[in-house]
Amino acid sequence: MPFCPKCRSEFVEGISACDDCGVSLVSELAPEGESLQTAEDLFEVWRTQGEMNAQLVRSLLEGSRIPSMLTGESLRITHGLTLDGLALVRILVRSEDAARASDIIASIEGIRKCPDCGRPVAESDESCWSCGEPVGD
């Protein structure tokens, strides 16, 4: 069952965002006191297309005891189609976990760190999604 990480409400399968809070639902709640509560506390460490890729990265972070939250325009791909930007999912962590989370994400095959801002970028990217600086070889 999905849960809202902000108000901690439980939802039925198929729902992807909390109607009251407007945030994306998560599959497990962090223990009380460890929840990712407000946008001010969170730092975006990665962007990807589609929930499946985001869930894989999220599982790596949570396996390293870094709570994370997924947010995006559409966490579910409608009718099996992915339009550029439509299925964009952002992975957010607490600010104090951002550097360690970036290191973990950058250790994934096909991902490296931006030499300018240190955020992870795909090896195929020509510029950083975060700072916009060129990341060519």
Stockholm file with secondary structure:
# STOCKHOLM 1.0

chainA/1-137         MPFCPKCRSEFVEGISACDDCGVSLVSELAPEGESLQTAEDLFEVWRTQGEMNAQLVRSLLEGSRIPSMLTGESLRITHGLTLDGLALVRILVRSEDAARASDIIASIEGIRKCPDCGRPVAESDESCWSCGEPVGD
#=GR chainA/1-137 SS CCBCTTTCCBCCTTCCBCTTTCCBCBSSCCCTTCCCCCGGGEEEEEEEESHHHHHHHHHHHHHTTCCEEEEESCSSCGGGCCCTTTTEEEEEEEGGGHHHHHHHHHTSTTEEECTTTCCEEETTCSBCTTTCCBCCC
#=GC SS_cons         CCBCTTTCCBCCTTCCBCTTTCCBCBSSCCCTTCCCCCGGGEEEEEEEESHHHHHHHHHHHHHTTCCEEEEESCSSCGGGCCCTTTTEEEEEEEGGGHHHHHHHHHTSTTEEECTTTCCEEETTCSBCTTTCCBCCC
//
